[in-house]
Amino acid sequence: MPYINIRTNKKVEESNAEEIKRRLGEDISILGKSESWLMVDINDSADKLYFRGKKDDIAYVEVKMFGRADASHYNIMTENITNNINSNLGIDSDKIYVSYFETSNWGWNGKNF
């Protein structure tokens, strides 16, 4: 089950949130995962989120997943996430950070995989 958390200091309209979620659902296959297991969390209006000491429009994206992916797939995923956030929220690509967390311990339904 992959989990994608987006934190931004911009207000995200519902239509933009839906489009971001839809595109992430398509893109998650790059990492060998399925939208049927994808959880997306969009945290907007983070008024105390700073970059370079300023409140510029920024976004931080965490992608957590069970298992591993190839580095080249992460590069493609980062490009797609950046384009997605840029086109939906108007945040410049140099103000969008993406980090990945792989784990071999992931629980669901009262058990670990």
N, C-alpha and C positions, 0 to 999 in steps of 0.2 A: 504494500500500500504506500504509494507516494503521498507526501503532504507538501503543499506549496503555500508558503506564507508570504504575503506581500504587505509591506508596511510603507506607507507614504504619508507625507504631510499635506497632500492634495485631497480635496473632496472628490470622491468617486461616485458618479451618478450610477443609478441602477443599470441603465442600458450599457454603460461602459464596463461595469462589473460583470455583467452577463457575457459580453464579448470577450473580455479577458479570460473568464472561466472557460468559454467555448474553445478558444484558441489553445489554452493550456491543455484541455482535454484531447485535442488533436496532437499537440506536440509531445505529450508524455510518452507516446510510442517511440520517440527517438531514443529514450532510455530503456526501451524494452518493457515498458509498463502499459497498463490499460486504464482508460478513463473510468471504467467500472469500479476501480479501486482508488481513484484519485480523490483526495480531499484538498480543497482550495479555501484559503482564509485570506480575505482582503481587509486589512486594517487601514482605514483612511483617516484623514484629518488629524494626524499625529502632530499637534502643534508644538511639541517640544523635540522634534526630530531635526537635527542640525547637520549641515555638511560644510566643512571648512569654516566653521564658526558662524555660519549664516543659516537663515531659514529658506534657502533656495528650494525650488521644487525638486524633490529627490524621492527615490524609492530603493528599498532594500528587499531583496527576494531570497528566501531560504527554500531550498529544495531538499527534502529529507526522504530517504527511501530505503527499503529493505534490499540488500544486495549491492552490487557494484555495476558500474557502467564504464565503457571505454572513454578515455579522455577526449577523443575526437567527437564523441556523441555529446559530451558536456559542452564542447565548443559550439556545436550546432544549437543545442538547447539554449545556451546563453544568448546567442544571436537572436533566436526566435523570441525569447522572453523580453529582451531589450526592445525589439521591434514592436512587440505587442504592447508593452507599457508606453513606449513613445507614441505610437499611433492612437492609443486610447486615452492617455492622460496628458500628452504633450510634454512629457519630461524628457529632457535631453539625454541622449545615450551615455554621455560622460558623467551623468548623475544617477545612474542606475547600477546598483551592485547586486550580483547574484552569487550566492554561496551554496555549496553542495555538502550534504552530510550522508554518508553511507553507514548502514548498520547491519549487523548480522543478528541482532536481537530486536524483534518487532512483535508486539503482542496484539492480538485481536480475538475477540469472542472468548475471552477468558484463558487463552493459551498463547504461547509464542510459536511463531513459524519455525 
